[in-house]
Amino acid sequence: MPHPSLPDSSSTQTKTTTALLSLMVAPAQVIRGEQALAQVGEAIGRLGQRPLIVGGDRTLAVVQPWLEPVLQQEKLSFTQAAYGLDCSESGLAALREAVATHQADVIIGVGGGKALDAAKLIAHQSQLPIVTVPTSAATCAAWTALSNVYSDQGAFLYDVGLPRCPDLLVLDYSLVRTADQRTLVAGIGDALAKWYEASVSSGHSDQTLMIAAVQQARVLRDILFQRSVAALQEPGSDAWREVVDAAVLLAGVVGGLGGAQCRTVAAHAVHNGLTHLLASHDALHGEKVAYGILVQLRLEEMLQGNQLAATARQQLLKFYAEIGLPQTLSDLGLEQISLADLQHAAEVACAQGSDIHRLPFSVVPAQLMAAMVSTMAPVEVSRTTLTQATSNEV
């Protein structure tokens, strides 16, 4: 019988239920600074005594003189293994063999996005701790609990959500500064997408952490707008370090706080579609994503008559011209793309389950194709009608 001073929960209390939320917000430890690699031996040693270093052939050779003395000083038994050209099933199978052969107890991933994705995924599959060492600021892969898997030909297949972020992220400014400046430009493009995608997919949310993620994406965008030009003019400067932090670290925070829904929408879907075209493979991940932002804004103009999107696209076109991000298919090396190839990329981007369907309106391949070839359309003619957008004439 209910206590007389308490309401009967079965009849008078309003019951509320909340969905279980599991977020992988951040690495357990982040060490950043000049010559940071030289100071992380003890931190790596706490994670394991038999590291397997995973990276590309060229990157492994570059990082060897930076990393090996540190591991030797800690008396760690290490070896290295190349992941191949892409984070693919065949490459992962070879890495699993390397883990078993070496009896590795910790993975150290070094390199760009695909190398770090492969290292994170093989660590997950082998139930081992993972250390990420980005060699450029081209992506936020060193931070995230996510790996993208590609075919052996470099076409995006699917992504894998991981149960945790890396155990240790080492951001060595001295090492990152040796990378081609094009990688930082690409990283700026990839990071910019956080705002344009998160604001569309989650900007209406009233959930505390989602609001925080979207606002962090806004801060990220503003930092990049304000400091990127100075950063590119003077590598190693304060502005350069802040932009590197923004692209590698803060970009990861947005997806960590906001979760999967806050990560990717049309810009990344366009990237995924383009990876299915061999001619696009010389373009970096962030370059394709940056172009995808323009396509997403163009869709908002065409299908919603959104003049804020039109204004944002013009702002981005000016910014892209300043720092060297691609504005058109031609800028991605796709000036000779056939209508059939364009349609194939659009169909992949619009496939069932694609991130493009996080847009607040539906999109079909013909509409996406129209947006993909009109990223530089002047604002005054940007309000293309739905009939024009769905036309097969591209």
C-alpha distance (Angstrom), angle and dihedral (degrees) to the residues before:
residue distance angle dihedral
M1 . . .
P2 3.85 . .
H3 3.79 118.4 .
P4 3.82 107.7 -100.3
S5 3.81 93.2 -128.0
L6 3.78 95.1 50.1
P7 3.80 128.8 67.9
D8 3.76 117.8 -113.3
S9 3.79 102.8 -104.4
S10 3.77 90.8 -154.3
S11 3.79 93.1 61.1
T12 3.79 114.5 17.2
Q13 3.80 107.6 29.8
T14 3.77 119.8 86.6
K15 3.77 107.9 -125.2
T16 3.77 118.1 -142.8
T17 3.74 127.1 -172.7
T18 3.78 128.8 -166.6
A19 3.76 127.4 -161.0
L20 3.77 115.1 -109.2
L21 3.81 108.4 -100.7
S22 3.78 122.6 -157.7
L23 3.80 116.5 -176.3
M24 3.79 130.5 -178.9
V25 3.77 97.2 -155.9
A26 3.79 107.7 168.6
P27 3.80 147.5 -13.3
A28 3.79 114.6 -81.5
Q29 3.81 89.5 -118.4
V30 3.81 134.3 11.8
I31 3.80 120.5 -165.0
R32 3.78 115.5 -174.6
G33 3.78 136.6 166.7
E34 3.77 144.8 84.3
Q35 3.82 111.7 -38.4
A36 3.80 88.8 1.5
L37 3.81 92.6 153.7
A38 3.79 90.5 62.9
Q39 3.80 89.5 61.4
V40 3.81 103.6 46.0
G41 3.80 102.5 75.8
E42 3.80 94.3 102.9
A43 3.82 92.3 46.5
I44 3.82 90.6 52.3
G45 3.78 91.3 45.2
R46 3.79 90.4 57.6
L47 3.82 88.6 59.5
G48 3.79 98.5 47.6
Q49 3.80 147.9 -28.8
R50 3.82 99.7 -136.0
P51 3.81 109.0 53.2
L52 3.79 122.9 -171.8
I53 3.81 109.2 -154.1
V54 3.82 111.2 -147.5
G55 3.79 123.2 -165.0
G56 3.79 145.2 108.0
D57 3.80 119.9 -62.0
R58 3.80 93.9 -107.7
T59 3.80 94.4 43.3
L60 3.79 93.0 49.0
A61 3.81 89.1 55.4
V62 3.81 91.7 48.8
V63 3.81 95.4 47.4
Q64 3.82 96.5 42.5
P65 3.84 96.5 87.3
W66 3.82 89.6 46.7
L67 3.78 99.4 47.5
E68 3.80 108.7 27.6
P69 3.84 97.4 66.9
V70 3.80 89.4 52.6
L71 3.80 92.9 51.8
Q72 3.79 92.5 43.6
Q73 3.79 91.0 51.9
E74 3.81 89.0 56.1
K75 3.84 89.5 46.6
L76 3.81 91.4 -122.0
S77 3.80 118.7 163.6
F78 3.81 104.1 -130.2
T79 3.76 141.1 167.4
Q80 3.78 134.6 172.2
A81 3.80 138.0 -126.8
A82 3.81 131.7 -168.8
Y83 3.79 116.7 -127.7
G84 3.81 94.0 -150.2
L85 3.79 126.2 -123.8
D86 3.80 96.5 -47.3
C87 3.78 141.0 13.5
S88 3.82 90.7 -95.7
E89 3.79 135.8 151.0
S90 3.81 92.2 -105.1
G91 3.79 91.8 49.1
L92 3.79 91.4 48.6
A93 3.81 90.7 50.4
A94 3.80 89.9 54.8
L95 3.80 90.5 49.1
R96 3.79 91.7 51.5
E97 3.80 88.2 55.9
A98 3.80 90.2 49.9
V99 3.80 90.7 51.6
A100 3.79 91.3 51.9
T101 3.80 94.8 44.0
H102 3.78 93.7 50.7
Q103 3.82 93.5 37.1
A104 3.78 86.4 -132.4
D105 3.79 119.2 -164.8
V106 3.83 98.0 -174.4
I107 3.82 134.2 28.4
I108 3.80 123.3 -140.9
G109 3.81 112.6 -163.3
V110 3.80 116.7 -160.8
G111 3.79 128.0 -179.5
G112 3.78 139.1 34.3
G113 3.78 132.3 -28.7
K114 3.80 100.3 -64.6
A115 3.81 93.7 45.3
L116 3.79 91.6 49.7
D117 3.81 91.8 45.0
A118 3.81 89.8 53.2
A119 3.80 92.4 47.0
K120 3.82 93.1 48.3
L121 3.79 93.0 47.4
I122 3.80 95.1 47.0
A123 3.82 89.5 48.5
H124 3.80 89.3 52.6
Q125 3.79 93.0 47.4
S126 3.81 90.7 48.2
Q127 3.82 93.3 42.4
L128 3.80 91.9 -124.1
P129 3.80 132.7 137.3
I130 3.79 116.2 -98.9
V131 3.82 132.8 -142.5
T132 3.81 117.5 -167.0
V133 3.81 122.3 -155.6
P134 3.82 112.0 -178.7
T135 3.79 113.7 -154.2
S136 3.80 92.9 -164.9
A137 3.79 138.9 19.6
A138 3.82 93.0 -117.5
T139 3.84 96.1 118.6
C140 3.80 143.7 2.2
A141 3.84 91.2 -117.2
A142 3.81 90.9 118.7
W143 3.82 88.7 66.3
T144 3.79 107.0 38.1
A145 3.79 135.6 89.7
L146 3.79 91.7 -134.8
S147 3.80 138.3 92.5
N148 3.79 127.6 -166.3
V149 3.80 116.9 -145.5
Y150 3.81 121.2 -150.9
S151 3.78 136.3 -173.2
D152 3.79 119.6 -104.3
Q153 3.81 85.6 -99.2
G154 3.82 92.1 56.5
A155 3.81 99.7 -103.6
F156 3.81 115.4 143.3
L157 3.81 111.1 -112.2
Y158 3.81 109.4 169.1
D159 3.79 143.7 -39.0
V160 3.78 129.4 -117.1
G161 3.78 122.1 -143.8
L162 3.80 109.7 -141.8
P163 3.82 125.8 -145.8
R164 3.80 93.9 -122.3
C165 3.77 144.3 8.9
P166 3.83 118.2 -105.7
D167 3.79 118.4 -63.6
L168 3.80 91.0 -131.5
L169 3.81 132.5 13.2
V170 3.80 117.1 -166.2
L171 3.81 114.5 -164.1
D172 3.79 107.0 -173.6
Y173 3.80 109.4 -174.3
S174 3.81 90.9 -163.3
L175 3.80 90.6 57.9
V176 3.80 95.8 42.5
R177 3.80 89.9 50.5
T178 3.83 89.4 64.2
A179 3.82 91.1 63.5
D180 3.81 123.0 100.1
Q181 3.81 109.4 -88.9
R182 3.82 87.9 -125.5
T183 3.81 88.0 73.1
L184 3.80 92.0 59.7
V185 3.80 90.6 48.4
A186 3.81 88.4 52.5
G187 3.80 90.3 47.7
I188 3.80 89.8 53.7
G189 3.81 89.0 53.4
D190 3.79 93.0 48.5
A191 3.80 92.3 47.6
L192 3.81 93.7 47.4
A193 3.79 88.7 60.6
K194 3.81 89.5 67.7
W195 3.80 91.1 75.2
Y196 3.79 98.3 41.1
E197 3.80 92.8 47.0
A198 3.82 100.0 36.9
S199 3.81 93.5 47.2
V200 3.82 90.8 53.6
S201 3.79 97.8 42.8
S202 3.81 99.3 36.2
G203 3.80 109.9 10.6
H204 3.81 90.7 105.1
S205 3.82 94.1 52.8
D206 3.80 120.6 119.1
Q207 3.81 93.0 -163.3
T208 3.79 113.6 117.8
L209 3.80 98.8 -131.0
M210 3.80 93.1 42.2
I211 3.79 90.1 52.1
A212 3.81 88.6 50.1
A213 3.81 91.6 50.0
V214 3.80 93.6 50.0
Q215 3.79 91.9 47.6
Q216 3.80 90.8 48.9
A217 3.81 87.0 52.8
R218 3.81 88.9 54.0
V219 3.81 90.9 50.3
L220 3.80 89.4 48.5
R221 3.80 91.6 52.5
D222 3.81 92.1 49.2
I223 3.82 93.0 49.9
L224 3.79 90.4 51.5
F225 3.81 93.4 47.3
Q226 3.79 91.9 48.7
R227 3.81 102.3 41.4
S228 3.79 110.9 23.5
V229 3.79 97.5 88.9
A230 3.82 92.4 50.5
A231 3.81 90.9 44.1
L232 3.79 92.6 54.6
Q233 3.78 92.0 46.2
E234 3.81 93.2 54.8
P235 3.83 115.8 27.9
G236 3.80 110.8 -158.3
S237 3.80 94.2 27.4
D238 3.79 125.0 124.0
A239 3.81 89.7 -99.7
W240 3.81 90.3 50.8
R241 3.81 92.5 51.9
E242 3.81 91.4 48.7
V243 3.80 91.7 51.7
V244 3.81 91.1 47.2
D245 3.82 89.1 51.2
A246 3.79 89.4 48.8
A247 3.81 94.6 50.9
V248 3.82 97.9 41.5
L249 3.81 104.1 30.0
L250 3.80 113.7 17.9
A251 3.80 92.5 44.0
G252 3.80 87.6 57.8
V253 3.80 91.6 51.0
V254 3.82 91.1 61.7
G255 3.79 94.4 58.6
G256 3.79 91.5 39.1
L257 3.79 93.9 56.2
G258 3.78 97.4 35.4
G259 3.79 99.7 39.8
A260 3.79 127.2 -147.9
Q261 3.80 95.8 -36.4
C262 3.80 91.0 57.9
R263 3.79 96.6 49.3
T264 3.76 112.5 68.3
V265 3.79 140.1 9.5
A266 3.82 130.5 151.4
A267 3.81 99.0 -27.2
H268 3.79 92.7 62.0
A269 3.80 91.8 38.9
V270 3.81 88.5 58.2
H271 3.81 88.8 50.0
N272 3.80 90.3 51.5
G273 3.78 91.5 51.0
L274 3.80 93.4 48.5
T275 3.82 92.2 53.1
H276 3.81 86.8 69.0
L277 3.81 88.8 67.0
L278 3.79 112.7 80.1
A279 3.79 91.1 -151.0
S280 3.82 90.7 64.1
H281 3.79 95.9 58.7
D282 3.80 95.0 93.4
A283 3.81 88.9 62.9
L284 3.80 116.4 87.4
H285 3.81 122.9 -118.9
G286 3.80 93.7 -107.6
E287 3.80 92.3 47.4
K288 3.80 91.3 56.9
V289 3.82 90.9 44.4
A290 3.82 91.6 50.0
Y291 3.80 89.8 53.2
G292 3.81 87.1 46.8
I293 3.82 90.3 58.6
L294 3.80 89.3 59.6
V295 3.80 89.9 48.7
Q296 3.81 91.1 50.6
L297 3.80 91.9 50.6
R298 3.80 89.8 47.2
L299 3.81 89.5 54.2
E300 3.79 89.9 52.2
E301 3.80 89.5 51.8
M302 3.79 95.7 47.0
L303 3.78 100.9 40.1
Q304 3.80 100.6 32.9
G305 3.80 103.0 24.7
N306 3.80 86.0 -124.3
Q307 3.81 108.2 175.6
L308 3.81 92.7 -176.8
A309 3.80 86.8 61.7
A310 3.80 89.6 49.6
T311 3.80 90.8 52.5
A312 3.81 91.9 46.1
R313 3.81 90.6 51.2
Q314 3.78 92.1 53.1
Q315 3.81 90.0 48.5
L316 3.80 90.2 51.6
L317 3.80 93.6 47.3
K318 3.80 89.4 57.1
F319 3.82 91.8 46.6
Y320 3.80 92.2 46.8
A321 3.80 90.6 52.5
E322 3.81 89.8 52.7
I323 3.80 96.5 53.1
G324 3.80 102.7 26.8
L325 3.82 105.9 -104.6
P326 3.82 118.2 151.8
Q327 3.78 118.2 -96.7
T328 3.81 100.9 -179.3
L329 3.79 142.4 25.2
S330 3.81 87.7 -99.1
D331 3.80 90.2 58.7
L332 3.83 87.1 57.4
G333 3.81 91.1 54.3
L334 3.80 92.3 -101.1
E335 3.80 99.4 114.7
Q336 3.83 90.0 122.6
I337 3.80 95.4 47.6
S338 3.80 113.4 143.6
L339 3.78 123.7 -132.0
A340 3.81 88.7 -114.6
D341 3.82 92.0 54.0
L342 3.79 91.9 46.7
Q343 3.78 90.1 50.8
H344 3.81 91.4 48.7
A345 3.82 91.4 52.9
A346 3.81 90.6 47.5
E347 3.80 92.5 48.9
V348 3.81 91.1 51.7
A349 3.81 90.2 48.5
C350 3.81 90.7 50.3
A351 3.81 97.2 42.8
Q352 3.78 119.5 130.2
G353 3.79 110.2 -77.6
S354 3.81 93.6 21.3
D355 3.80 118.9 145.6
I356 3.81 88.9 -120.4
H357 3.79 88.1 78.2
R358 3.81 89.4 69.7
L359 3.80 85.8 78.4
P360 3.82 111.9 106.5
F361 3.81 89.9 -117.8
S362 3.79 134.6 45.7
V363 3.79 122.2 -97.8
V364 3.80 129.2 -163.9
P365 3.83 126.1 -164.2
A366 3.83 95.1 -102.1
Q367 3.81 90.7 55.7
L368 3.78 91.5 47.2
M369 3.80 91.1 49.9
A370 3.80 90.0 53.0
A371 3.80 90.0 52.3
M372 3.80 93.1 46.1
V373 3.80 93.1 58.8
S374 3.82 96.6 42.6
T375 3.82 104.7 52.5
M376 3.82 90.9 126.4
A377 3.81 97.0 46.5
P378 3.81 111.2 139.3
V379 3.78 115.4 -108.4
E380 3.78 94.4 -118.4
V381 3.81 91.3 66.3
S382 3.79 97.2 31.8
R383 3.82 96.0 102.9
T384 3.77 93.5 86.3
T385 3.76 111.9 175.9
L386 3.76 122.7 -112.6
T387 3.80 88.9 -112.8
Q388 3.80 91.2 57.1
A389 3.81 92.3 44.4
T390 3.78 92.8 53.9
S391 3.79 93.9 46.3
N392 3.79 116.4 116.9
E393 3.79 89.6 -134.2
V394 3.80 104.6 99.5
